[in-house]
Amino acid sequence: MQKLVRFFKNESGATAIEYGLIAALIAVAIISAVSALGTSTSDTFNTVANAL
């Protein structure tokens, strides 16, 4: 019975899942930022290339 109570009080798995979700959210934010920046940079280089 004590093992069962200890099992339900153990929160280390929940903490690991929370860290995983935070890491995934940060990864999505980085990918979005790099994608937007890449498009902007590409447009700038195309404008400069056309001007030359």
LUMVEX-149126 format. One record per atom (N, C-alpha, C): residue number from 1; x, y, z. Coordinates in Angstrom, 3 decimals. Layout:
<recs>
NUM|X|Y|Z
...
</recs>
This chain:
<recs>
1|0.823|-1.198|0.000
1|0.000|0.000|0.000
1|0.863|1.257|0.000
2|1.971|1.233|0.740
2|2.861|2.395|0.786
2|3.498|2.651|-0.575
3|3.792|1.586|-1.311
3|4.375|1.756|-2.647
3|3.390|2.442|-3.577
4|2.123|2.112|-3.449
4|1.108|2.727|-4.283
4|0.960|4.210|-3.969
5|0.978|4.560|-2.696
5|0.894|5.964|-2.285
5|2.121|6.722|-2.767
6|3.282|6.127|-2.637
6|4.519|6.759|-3.091
6|4.499|6.956|-4.613
7|3.927|5.971|-5.329
7|3.837|6.067|-6.784
7|2.983|7.265|-7.198
8|1.855|7.480|-6.539
8|0.974|8.582|-6.905
8|1.526|9.943|-6.474
9|2.405|9.969|-5.488
9|3.010|11.233|-5.055
9|4.220|11.619|-5.900
10|4.762|10.670|-6.646
10|5.951|10.914|-7.461
10|5.572|11.821|-8.626
11|6.200|12.984|-8.719
11|5.901|13.947|-9.770
11|7.058|14.137|-10.745
12|8.065|13.311|-10.698
12|9.222|13.502|-11.570
12|8.857|13.301|-13.035
13|7.939|12.399|-13.335
13|7.509|12.202|-14.715
13|6.790|13.428|-15.253
14|5.948|14.025|-14.431
14|5.221|15.227|-14.849
14|6.189|16.374|-15.103
15|7.211|16.490|-14.291
15|8.207|17.545|-14.476
15|8.952|17.347|-15.790
16|9.305|16.115|-16.096
16|10.009|15.836|-17.349
16|9.132|16.184|-18.549
17|7.848|15.880|-18.461
17|6.940|16.212|-19.556
17|6.820|17.723|-19.707
18|6.752|18.445|-18.607
18|6.673|19.904|-18.674
18|7.921|20.488|-19.330
19|9.085|19.989|-18.963
19|10.318|20.478|-19.598
19|10.325|20.149|-21.084
20|9.831|18.989|-21.440
20|9.751|18.620|-22.853
20|8.832|19.544|-23.635
21|7.692|19.890|-23.040
21|6.765|20.816|-23.706
21|7.363|22.207|-23.843
22|8.070|22.658|-22.832
22|8.726|23.968|-22.906
22|9.790|23.964|-24.005
23|10.566|22.895|-24.084
23|11.594|22.800|-25.120
23|10.965|22.789|-26.510
24|9.849|22.090|-26.662
24|9.162|22.051|-27.955
24|8.630|23.428|-28.332
25|8.089|24.143|-27.364
25|7.576|25.493|-27.623
25|8.704|26.432|-28.033
26|9.834|26.341|-27.378
26|10.990|27.171|-27.735
26|11.476|26.822|-29.143
27|11.494|25.534|-29.474
27|11.932|25.110|-30.808
27|11.001|25.666|-31.888
28|9.706|25.631|-31.650
28|8.750|26.172|-32.625
28|8.961|27.674|-32.793
29|9.194|28.379|-31.692
29|9.431|29.817|-31.770
29|10.702|30.119|-32.560
30|11.750|29.357|-32.337
30|13.009|29.573|-33.061
30|12.827|29.286|-34.547
31|12.144|28.202|-34.872
31|11.923|27.856|-36.282
31|11.110|28.939|-36.975
32|10.091|29.447|-36.296
32|9.268|30.517|-36.878
32|10.093|31.781|-37.109
33|10.909|32.140|-36.138
33|11.729|33.346|-36.254
33|12.751|33.216|-37.377
34|13.396|32.075|-37.467
34|14.402|31.872|-38.515
34|13.745|31.858|-39.885
35|12.574|31.261|-39.974
35|11.860|31.233|-41.249
35|11.491|32.646|-41.691
36|10.955|33.444|-40.788
36|10.589|34.822|-41.126
36|11.817|35.649|-41.470
37|12.875|35.489|-40.719
37|14.104|36.233|-40.977
37|14.726|35.812|-42.299
38|14.664|34.535|-42.611
38|15.212|34.036|-43.876
38|14.482|34.617|-45.067
39|13.173|34.704|-44.985
39|12.384|35.285|-46.073
39|12.719|36.762|-46.246
40|12.824|37.473|-45.145
40|13.155|38.896|-45.194
40|14.548|39.104|-45.783
41|15.485|38.307|-45.365
41|16.857|38.420|-45.861
41|16.913|38.085|-47.347
42|16.185|37.082|-47.763
42|16.147|36.703|-49.175
42|15.585|37.835|-50.022
43|14.527|38.472|-49.547
43|13.956|39.609|-50.284
43|14.953|40.754|-50.397
44|15.683|41.010|-49.332
44|16.687|42.084|-49.343
44|17.797|41.787|-50.343
45|18.286|40.553|-50.349
45|19.350|40.190|-51.303
45|18.850|40.260|-52.738
46|17.596|39.873|-52.956
46|17.055|39.954|-54.321
46|16.939|41.405|-54.759
47|16.546|42.301|-53.881
47|16.448|43.713|-54.208
47|17.827|44.282|-54.555
48|18.824|43.929|-53.783
48|20.193|44.407|-54.045
48|20.709|43.834|-55.349
49|20.444|42.564|-55.611
49|20.900|41.932|-56.848
49|20.243|42.580|-58.067
50|18.978|42.905|-57.956
50|18.290|43.556|-59.079
50|18.800|44.982|-59.291
51|19.176|45.652|-58.226
51|19.704|47.001|-58.347
51|21.073|47.017|-59.010
52|21.833|45.963|-58.776
52|23.159|45.891|-59.404
52|23.033|45.532|-60.863
</recs>
